C-alpha cells in the first residue's frame, strides 16, 4: 500500500501539471450544484479510464490464474500483503511481470499523455455525454481473449498430458495416476512456460496498445 501522504503529493503534483492544459468553460457564477455535478462527471470519466487500465492488466492475471488451475498450483496460494488475501502463484507473477514491462517500455509516460488528452476531448464541466461506455464494456470481453492467448500453448500442452494420463488410468488402474499427473503437469507446464514466454513479446505489446486504443475510443 502506498502511504496516504505520498498519494496526496502525487495527486496534487499531477493536478498542478495538468491545470495549465485543461480547457475549463467560463463560469460566471460559482454554483455549488454545478460544481458537484462537474466533480461527479470527472469521477465517472476517471473511473472509466481506470477500468480500462485495470482490465488490460487483468488479462495477465486471468492468464496466470488459468494456468494455476491447469497445472495444479490453484491448491496453494500466496498471501498478498497489499490486499491481505490469498493470491494465485502464477497469476501474481504474471501481474508483477506486466507492471515491470509496462514501466520498462515507458507506458506510464504514454498514459500521462493520454490523460492530458482526456482534458482536451472531455474538458472539465462538459459532462459525460461524449463518453463511450459501450467501447469499454466490449473491451472487457477482449481482455479474456488476450489472457487466454498468453497461456494458450501451455494450456494445450497440459490438455495433451491430461489425455495421456486419462488413458493410463484406464489401462493401468492400479497406478496412482493422480499423484503422478500432478508432478508431470508441473514439470511440463513450467517447461512450456519457459519456452513460450520469450515469444509472447508481440502479444504483450498488443495488450498494452489495446489499453491506449480503448482509451481513445472511450473518450470519443
C-alpha positions, 0 to 999 in steps of 0.5 A: 500500500502506498502511504496516504501522504505520498498519494496526496503529493502525487495527486496534487503534483499531477493536478498542478501539471495538468491545470495549465492544459485543461480547457475549463468553460467560463463560469460566471457564477460559482454554483455549488450544484454545478460544481458537484455535478462537474466533480461527479462527471470527472469521477465517472470519466476517471473511473472509466479510464481506470477500468480500462487500465485495470482490465488490460492488466487483468488479462495477465492475471486471468492468464496466470490464474488459468494456468494455476488451475491447469497445472495444479498450483490453484491448491496453494496460494500466496498471501498478498500483503497489499490486499491481505488475501490469498493470491494465485502463484502464477497469476501474481507473477504474471501481474508483477511481470506486466507492471515491470514491462509496462514501466520498462517500455515507458507506458506510464509516460504514454498514459500521462499523455493520454490523460492530458488528452482526456482534458482536451476531448472531455474538458472539465464541466462538459459532462459525460455525454461524449463518453463511450461506455459501450467501447469499454464494456466490449473491451472487457470481453477482449481482455479474456481473449488476450489472457487466454492467448498468453497461456494458450500453448501451455494450456494445450500442452497440459490438455495433451498430458491430461489425455495421456494420463486419462488413458493410463488410468484406464489401462493401468488402474492400479497406478496412482495416476493422480499423484503422478499427473500432478508432478508431470503437469508441473514439470511440463507446464513450467517447461512450456512456460519457459519456452513460450514466454520469450515469444509472447513479446508481440502479444504483450505489446498488443495488450498494452496498445489495446489499453491506449486504443480503448482509451481513445475510443472511450473518450470519443 
